Amino acid sequence: MTGSLEQERDTLWLRVEELTGVKFINHKEPPEVLAEYSDEAKEAIEKLKDVCQRINNRADVRRLSKMMKELNNDGEMTAETYLWWVNRY
């Protein structure tokens, strides 16, 4: 499952670049939907945003699970987990 979402994201990035005619340097965040993009490009961008959100949600679930384990085992979080929690919520 891990590889399939990332593979789908990479494929969608290529499709978005093809449809918009723009080469995006930063692939961390999907581009905004602009009025001048075709309907097909807008749909591809929305799909890309959805896939990126699912990847982020999966990562959050893992971090949250790690935090809960730390709290159950030691009664406290590591500094790394604490900073993630504070920055995220």
HELIX and SHEET records of a PDB file:
HELIX    1   1 THR A    2  THR A   20  1                                  19    
HELIX    2   2 ASP A   39  ASP A   74  1                                  36    
HELIX    3   3 ALA A   79  ARG A   88  1                                  10    
END                                                                             
